[in-house]
């Protein structure tokens, strides 16, 4: 009996060490991503764009530019954690945008009804993908690759290849309005105080900590403080916090809480870590997979609302490479393609880094083709670093 108790304690201690290591890796990855983003900003601001990057107007624009990719990257992260993928996100977004304008023009729907329609349409597509995945056992790669084609075809068929435009004023204001500057600064401070305070408490707490951990905590505190002050300054000095950025923040907070503090989130990680073991402990793996595709569909519908409102148009060819950008942001943010690892903050940070590089290259007058090269190299570097660190940990 004593041996059994000791064995159980050893297993629990090992699990705690593994969990602590995974948490430390996530924190380190996030710190590195934010640090690299700051370096990118400084380089483009002082060297390549003659002082255009770190201005309130450009930072505000950048926060909007990253929104759609970040929203999809969060959904993609949840899928990848569970060993699934969605290659049809761009096509689904185009279809939902076309439906939004079709119903706005023909039925004159209100902004609220239009948003609900978009979310419902995305959820239906996600449910279809999830059902095909769990009942016909078709790999999600094939299902969504087919969706990449046929959903895009439907998006072209409905408007006969034309770009629809002319939404209601209420719908247009969703992505083209801002929180007033003073309220924006106050809101950012309200959100930042507990986050920065927590990082500061960890930094100042005593105890046996490796030197690298202490250095990382100092850097994390400094970066969070800098981002909070920078955001408050930028949005206060340029019209206020854009609604798309605010909506992204709310979504990111909600999904992070869902993944870290609920049984659903723990089950997603368990399914991605070992699907067979998850089944043996009573987790309904098929239900989890279907729900994840529904979540992805809803988030894609939400991204479609943001993009359609921002453009005030619905070009059926939009978002050809959007799914790949979302996957790239998720992987750069630390999500493992083989499942079991990933985080919502990492996905958002990955999207921010990609948008920052694209924004800087555009301001520097660099051709779009070179921007694609830069994105690909960053993705390759991120995967290479992640693979190296995992092999190093396995030898420890």
N, C-alpha and C positions, 0 to 999 in steps of 0.2 A: 504494500500500500504506500509505503514511504517512497519507494522507487518510482511508482506511478505519479505521485504528487510532484516529486522532483523533476520528472520528465515533463509534466505539464507546465511547470514553472519555467523550465528551460525553453520550451516551445514558445510560451508567451513572451519571454524576454527576447527571444530571437525575432519574433514578429514585431515587437516594439522597436528593436534596433533597425529592422528593415523599414518600418514605417517612418522612423526618424530620419533614416538615410534618404528615403524618397522625398520627404518634406524638405530636407536640406538641399537636395538636388534641384527641386522646383524653385526654392528661394534663390539659389545661386544662379539658375538659368534666367530667372526673371530679372535679377540684378544685372547680369551680363547684358541682357537684351536692352534694358533701359539705359545702361551705360553706353552701349554701342550706339543707341539712338541719339543720345546727347552728343557723342563724338561726331556722328553724321551731321547733326544740326550745326555744330560749331564749324566743321570743315566747309560745308556748303555756304554758311553765312559769311565767314571771313575770307574764304579763299576763292570760291567759284561763283558766287552770286552778288558780290559787292554789297553785302548787308541786307539782303531781302528775306532771308529765311526766318530769322528770329524777330519778326515784327508781329504785332497783335493781329493784323489783318491776315497774314499768311498762316499763322498758327491756328487761327479760327477756321480758315479755309481747309487746312490740313485735317483738322478734327472732323470736318464733314466728309472730306474725301475718303477717309479710312472707314467710315461708318458701315457701308454696305458690305465690304470685305470682312470687317470684324464681326458683324452679325452672323454672316454665313460661316466664318471660321469657328465661332462658338458652337454652332450646331454640328459642324464637321468634326470638331474635337470630341464631342460626345459620341458621335458615331465611330470614330477611329479608336477611341478607348475601348469600345465593345467589339473591335475587329470588323467593323463595317465601313462603308464608304458611299458617297453620293457624287457621281460625276455629272448629274443632270441639273445641278443647282442653278446655273445660268439660264438654261432653257426654261426651267420652272418659273424663274423670276420674270423672264420675258413674257411667258404665257399669262402670268398673273397680272402683269402690267397692262397687257392688251385687254384682258377681261375688265380690269378696273376702268379703263377709258371707254371701253365699249358700253358698259353699263352706265357710266357717268353721262355719256353723250345720248344714249337712247332712252334711259329711264330717269335721268336727272337725280340720281341717288345723292343723299347727303354724305358728308365726309365720314361720319361715323359708320353708316351703312356700307360705304365703300371699303373702309378698313376691315370691317367684319367679313365682308365678302372675300377680300384678299386673303385674310387669315384662313378662312374656311376652304378656299380653293387650294391653298398650299397644304393644308391638313389632309384634304382628300387625296392629293397626289402622294403625300407621304404615307398615308394609310395603304394606298395601292402598292407602293414599293415594299412596304413592310409585310403586307399579306403575301405578295409573290415570294418574298425572301423566306418566310417561315413555313408556308404551306406547300409551295412547289420546290423549295430548297434550291432555288436559282441563286447563284452568288450575286451579292449586291453590286459588284463591279459590272456584271453583265446587265442586270436589271436597269441600273442607272445609265449605263452606256447606251442602251436602247432608248431610254428616256431622253438622253442628250439629243437624239435624232428626232423621234416622233413628237415629243413635246415642242421642240423648236418648229417642226413642220406645222403643228396646230397653231402656234403663235403667228406664223406667216399666213395661214389659211384664213383665219378669222377676219383680219382687216384687208385681205387680198394683197398682202405684201406692203401695205401702206403704213406710214407712221401716224398713229392717232394722237390728237392733241386737244386741249381745251377743257381741262377739268374745272370743277367749281373752285371758287375762291377759298372756301374752307379747306378743301383738300390741298390746294396749292400752299397754304400757310403751314402745313404740317412740317415741311422741310425748309421753308423759307421765312421762318420767324425765329426770334431769339427771346430768351429770358432777359428782362431789363438788366443793365450792367451792374447796378448795386446789388440787386437780388442774386445775380450770377456769382459775384465775388463772395457774398455771404453764404450761398449754398455750397460753394467749393470749400470754404473754410470749415463749414459745419461737417462736411464729409471727411475732410482731410485731418481734422484734429484727432479723432480716435485712431486713424491709421498711422499718422506720424507719431502720436503719443505711444502707441503700442510698439512701434519700431524703436522709439527712444528708450522705452522701458527695457526691452530686450537687450539693447546696446549697453545700458548701464547696469544691468543685473549682474551680480557676482556669481561665481561658480566655476567649476572645472570646464573650460571651453578651449578647444584648439585655437591657435592663433588665427588660422584662416577663417574660422567661424566668427571671431570677434571683428576681423577686418571686414567681412561681408556684412555684418550687422551695422557697422559704421557707414559703409557705402550705401546700404539700403536706406538707412535713416536720412542720409544726405540727399539721395536721389528723390525719395518721397517728398521731402521738404521742398526741394527745388522744383519738382513737378507741380506741387500744390501752389506754391507762390507764383510760378510761371503761368499756370492756368488762370489763377485769379487776376493777375496783371493783364494777360492777353485779352480775356473776355470782358474785363472791366473797361479796357481801352478801345474795344472794337465792337460796339453794338450789343454785346452780351453773349451769353451761352446759347449756341444754336440748338434748336429743338432736336435735330438728329443726334447730336452729341449727347444731349441729356437723356434721350431715349436709349442710346447705346449704354450709357452708364447704368441706367436702371435695369436693363436686361442683363448686363454683365454681373451686377451685384446679385440679382435674383437667381441666375443660373449657377453662379459660384456657390451660393448658399445651398441650392438644391443638390449640387454634386458633392458637397462636403458635409452636409448636416442632415441628410435624409436617408432612409433605407433605399430609396430609388437610386440615389447617387452611389451608395456603397454597392448596390447590386450591379450597377453598370460597370464599375471597376472590377467586381468579382467575375462578371461574364467575360470581360476582356482579358483578365488574368488567366482564367482557366474555365472555359464553358462547361466542361464535363463535371468538374468539381462543384461549380455553381449549381448544376442540376441536382447533384447528389445531396446538397444541403437544403434543397427545397426551393430554390429560386426559379421562377417561371421565366426561363431564358427567352422563349418565343414572345411573351408579352413585352419584355424589356426591349427586344429588338424592334417590335412594331411601334412601341411608344417613342423610341428614339427616332424612327423615320417620320413619325407624326410631328415630333418636336422640330425636326429638320424642315419639314414642310411648312410649319407655322412660321419659323424664323425666316424662311425664304420668302413667304408671303409678306412678312414684316419688312424685309429688305426691299421687296418690290414696291411697297407703299412709299418708303423713303426715297427710292430712286425715281419713281414716277412723279412724286410730288416735287422733287428737286428739279427734274427736267421739264415738268409740265408737258410730258409727251411719252409715248410708248413705242419706240422703235423695235420691231420684232426681232431684229438682229443683235440686240444688246446682250452683253455678258457672255460672249463666246468662250472666253478663258476664265470666267469668274470662278468656276468650281476649282480650277487648278490654282488660282490665286488663294482661295480659301484654304485649300489643302496645304499649300505652301506656308501660309500664315500659321496654321495649326502646328505643322511640323517644326517650323522655326521657333515656335513658342514652347517646344518640348514634348509634343505629343508623339507617342511611339506608333509607327505604322502597324506594328504587330500586336497592338492592344495593351490595355492594362495601365497605361500611363498617359497623363495629360492634364491640363488645367485650363479653366476659363480665362484667368488673368494672363496666362502665357499666350493664349490665342489672340487676345486683344493686343498684347505687346508685340507679337509677331506681325499683326496687321499694321500697327503703328510704324514699325521699322520699315516694312515694305512701302507704305505710303510716304514715309519721310524720304526714302531714297528716290522714289518716283517723282515726288514733289521737288526735291533738290535738283535732280537731273533736268526736269522740265524748266525750272527757273534758270538753270545754267545754259539752256538752249540745246541740250543733248537730244539727238534723234531718238524716237520711241523704240527703235530696234535695239539700241544700246541699253535702254532701260530693261528690255526683256532679258538681255544677256546678264545684266547686273542681278536681276531677280533670280535667275537660274543659278548663278554662281553663289549667291547668298544661301539659297536652299541647299545646294550641294555642300557648302561649308558647314551649315548647321547640322545636317545629317552626319557628316563626317566627324564633327566634334562630339556629337551625341554617341555615335558608335564607339569612338575611342574611349570616352569616359565609362561607358557600360563595360567594355572589355577590361578596363583597369579595375573597376569595382569587382568584377567576377574573380580576378586574381587575388583580391585582398582577402 
